[in-house]
Amino acid sequence: MKEMYQKCDCVVMHAGPASMFDALNAKITPIIVPRYHDLNEHVNNHQVEFTKFLESRAFPIIAVYPDDSLEGALDDVRKGMAVKGYKSHQQKFCSDLENIIEQLVP
């Protein structure tokens, strides 16, 4: 998948955290189309809730909801809306977690 990211400006995906963070880490704009329970796409609305949470925290994503236009989201990418300012904290998190485990397990 990482090789594919090198060939694109954006990726259209459901609201899966792993996929979204892979795109952000590759500096690719994720266009998030969350799946809905009331449309029988998923067992509940956790993807919608997650997407709205990301927007509330100013994550550099483009969300597409049922009343939105996917073409409009693609136009935003074409106009230069891109992943800016995203910095992964994965390495720090892993290092901190490793330190905690080392303290707990002699």
C-alpha positions in Angstrom: 0.0 0.0 0.0 2.9 2.4 0.8 4.1 2.1 -2.8 0.6 3.1 -4.0 0.6 6.2 -1.8 3.7 7.4 -3.6 1.6 7.6 -6.8 -1.4 9.6 -5.6 -2.4 12.9 -4.1 -5.3 11.6 -2.1 -7.0 8.4 -1.1 -10.7 7.8 -0.7 -11.4 5.4 2.3 -13.8 4.5 5.0 -13.1 5.8 8.5 -10.6 3.0 9.6 -8.0 4.5 11.9 -5.1 2.4 10.6 -5.8 3.3 6.9 -6.2 6.9 7.7 -3.0 7.2 9.8 -1.1 5.3 7.0 -2.2 8.0 4.6 -1.4 10.9 6.9 2.0 9.4 7.6 2.6 9.2 3.9 1.6 12.9 3.5 -1.5 11.9 1.5 -4.8 13.6 2.0 -7.4 11.1 3.2 -10.9 11.6 1.9 -12.9 9.9 4.6 -16.3 8.4 3.7 -17.6 7.0 7.0 -20.0 4.0 6.8 -23.4 4.4 8.5 -25.5 2.1 10.6 -28.9 3.5 9.3 -27.8 2.8 5.7 -27.0 -0.8 6.8 -23.3 -0.3 6.0 -22.1 -1.0 9.5 -23.2 -2.4 12.9 -23.2 1.1 14.5 -22.1 4.7 13.7 -18.6 4.5 15.2 -17.1 5.5 11.9 -19.2 8.7 11.8 -18.4 9.5 15.4 -14.6 8.9 14.8 -14.7 11.1 11.7 -16.4 13.9 13.5 -13.9 13.5 16.4 -11.0 13.9 13.9 -12.6 17.1 12.5 -13.1 18.5 16.0 -9.4 18.0 16.6 -8.5 19.7 13.3 -6.9 16.6 11.7 -6.0 17.3 8.1 -8.7 15.1 6.5 -11.6 15.8 4.1 -14.8 14.2 5.4 -17.6 13.3 3.0 -21.0 12.7 4.6 -24.2 11.6 2.7 -25.2 15.2 1.8 -21.7 16.1 0.6 -20.2 15.6 -2.8 -17.3 13.3 -3.4 -16.5 15.3 -6.5 -16.3 18.5 -4.3 -13.9 16.7 -2.0 -11.7 15.8 -5.0 -11.9 19.4 -6.2 -10.6 20.5 -2.7 -7.5 18.2 -3.3 -7.0 19.6 -6.8 -7.1 23.1 -5.4 -4.2 22.3 -3.1 -5.9 21.3 0.1 -3.3 18.9 1.3 -2.0 17.2 4.5 -0.1 20.0 6.3 1.1 20.1 9.8 0.5 16.4 10.6 3.2 15.0 12.8 3.0 11.4 13.9 3.6 10.8 17.6 3.9 7.0 17.1 7.6 6.7 17.9 7.2 8.7 21.1 4.2 6.7 22.1 6.0 3.4 21.5 9.1 4.6 23.4 6.9 5.8 26.4 5.0 2.5 26.4 8.2 0.5 26.3 9.5 2.5 29.3 6.3 1.8 31.2 6.5 -1.9 30.4 10.1 -2.0 31.5 9.1 -0.5 34.9 6.3 -3.0 35.4 8.1 -6.1 34.2 11.6 -6.5 35.8 
